[in-house]
Amino acid sequence: MITRTPLAYTHGDTRLLGLLVHDDARQGPLPGALVFHEFMGPGDYMLPHAELLARHGYAALLCDMYGDGVRPANKQEASAQARIYRADRQLMRERAMAGFCALARHGLADAERMVAVGFSFGGCAALELARSGAALRATASFYGYLNTPLPCNADTVKGRILVLHGAHDKVVPMAEIEVFEREMREAGIDYRVAVYPDAGHGFANAAQPGEPATGSRYCETTCHHAWETTLDYFRLST
């Protein structure tokens, strides 16, 4: 049975409220998986991702990047919240690390077998956490923002990095792939990029309506393939 348990944690003076998702038929410690939300913040639309990880044996923490009670009511509010962290990548890293520490010290998770996955804004958060030197075995970004003012080096990144991207993404254009790959190559990072030719932004978000202006639309087939790739990638890493 998949169990969902609220998990309160803090970053400095900021109270955060995540959701721990796991299969209670499995005995811990389990490999831990951090799941970082899109710009709309924590919500039910993220649950399928955490529950999928739980069914595959992970203790998954749906992280809270905004703060307990900060739940955008619309896209304008969400954009304003996301900009705070996209403009201050050190703050984004520290907030993501708070989630890492909360899961790593929880008895259900094995702190030596941690992975992270994020979507759009959350993909950016996952990548920044990996760049910061967090002890992650692997990191996966689904249509995440790839640029950074704080490029990584071989001495900081501890694990492998996977980027899953839609060729028709207008939010994170394909031009960012080239810059990201140059960063990875120059730092000697073990990485992989998978580009889906029929997908755009948000291809794994079943709750979002299609938006031609941003190239955003859910694609069940691409989502399925991307998750298969991610689970295989994580399995080889943990």
N, C-alpha and C positions, 0 to 999 in steps of 0.2 A: 504493500500500500504506500502511495506517495504521501508524505507528510509535509505540511507547510507550517513553519514556526517563526513568528516574528523574532528578530534579533536586533536589540538595541545596542548601539555602539556610539562612540564619539570621535570627533576630530577637533582637538582643542576644546573650545567652548560650545561647539556646534553638536547638537544631538542629531543622530542619524538613526533611521529605522529600516533595516534590511529584512529580507525574508529568507530563511534557511529552508531549503527543499531537499528531501532525500527519501529514499526507499527504506522504510523501517524494517523490511525483511532482511536488510543487509547489515552486517555487524561492522562497526567502525574499528579503527580509524579508516576512513575512505579517502581516496584522492579528493582534493578540494578544487572547486571550480568557482571562480568569481564571474558573475554575469553583470555587465554594465549596460544600463538602459539607454534608450534613444533620448532625443532632446525633450520629449514630452514627460520625462521623469519616470519614477517607479510606477508600475501599474499592471493590471491584469494582462495586458498585451504581451508582457515579458514572460509570463508564466509558462507558456509552451516550451520555451527554450530551457528554462531551469528544470522543468519536469522531464524533458528529454534527457538531460544530463543525469538526473536522478535515476532514471530507468536504466542508464548505462553504468551505474555504480558510483556516481559522484555525490559528494555533499556539496550542493550548489547554493551559493549565497547571491541572491538578487541584491546588489549593492544600491545604496542610496547616495547619489552624488550631490543632491541639492540640500538636504536637511529635513528632519522630521517635520511634517506639516507643510513643506514647500512642494506643492503638487500643482503644476500649471493647469489652468482651466482651459487654455486655448493656445494656439500656435504662437501668438504674439508674446504671451507670458513665458512660454517655453523657450523661445528664441532669446529673450532677455536673460533668463537663467543660464542657458548654455553659453552665452557670450562671456559671462563672468569667468568661466573656467577655460574657455578657448583662448581668451585674452591673457590669461595668467596660467601658463602651463605648469609652473611650479606648484601653484595651488591645486590644480587638477591632479598632479602626481600625488601630492600629500593627501588629498581627499580619497583618491583611489587606494592609496596605501593603508588608510584607516580601515577600509573594507578587507584588505589583505590580512591585516593584523587581527581583525575580529574573527575571521574564519580560521586563520592559522592557530589561534589559541583556543578554539572551540574543540572540545574533546572528540567530536564526531569526525573531524578532518585531520588528515595527515599533513602536517606542515612541510614535510619534505617532498610532497607530491602535489604541487599546486599548479593550476593552469588558470588562464583568464580568457574570456571571450566578451566582445562588446559589439554594439550595433550603432552605426552612424556616430553620433556624439559619443556613445559608449565605446565604439571601436577606437576612437581617438584616445579615450581614457585608458583603455586596455594597453594600447601601444605606448602611451606615455609612462604607464606603470612599468612596462617591460624595459623601456629606455632608461628608467630611473635606477635600475639595478635590483628590482624586486626578485626574490627567489622563486621565479616562475619556471616550470619545466617547458611550458609552451604558451603562446599567446595567439589568439585568432581575432581578426578584425573583419566583421561583415560590413561592407560599404562604409567604413570609417574614414574620418578625415586623416590624411596621411602626412600632411606637412607638420613641421615642428620648428620652433626657434631654438630648440635644445637637442641637436642631433646626437645620436648615440655613438658609443665607441666600444671596441671589443672588450674593454675592461669592465664595462657595466652590465651589459645584457647577459643574463644567465642562461637563457633558454632559446628555443627556436621560435620563429615568428611566421605566421601564416596570414596572408591578406586575401580576402575573397571579395571580388569587385564586379560590378556590372558595367559592361562596355558603354551603355547608354546613360550612365549616371551623369546628371547635370549639376548635382550638388557637389560631388567630389569628382572633378573631371579626370579623364585618363592621363592628362599631363602630370598629375600628382604621382602617378605610378612610376614614371621615369625618375623623378626626384627621389622618391622613396627607395627605389632599387639602388640608386647611386649611393645613398646613405648607407644602406645595408652592405653593399659590396665594399665600400671604403672602410667600413668598420669590421669586415670579415664575419658578419653575422650569418648564421644558418637560417635561411628564410626561403619562403615559397610564395609566389603570387598566382592565384587562379582567377582568370578573367572569364566571365560568362557573357557570350556574345549576344544573347537575347534578353539580357536583364538590365535594369536600371537601378536607381537608388531604392532602398527599402524593400528589396525582393524577399526578405524573410519576415516582414511585418504584415501578418494577415489582417490586422485591424485597420490599416490605412487605406483610404480610397486612392485610386490612381490619380496622379497629378502630371499631366503632360509637360507642364512648364518646368518641372524639376526632374523629369525622367523617373519619377517615383511610382512604383506599382509592385504589388505582391505577385510573386511567381512561385507557385507551389512546387513545380518541377525543379527550378533552380535552388529553392530553399532546401529541398530534399537532398539534392546533389551536394550543395555546400555543407550541409550538416554531416553527410557521410564522409566527406573529405576531412572535416574538422575532427570528427570522432576518431577516425583512423590516425590523424596527426597527433591527437592527444594520447591515444592508446600507445603509440610508439614512443611517446615521451614520458609516460608515467608508469 
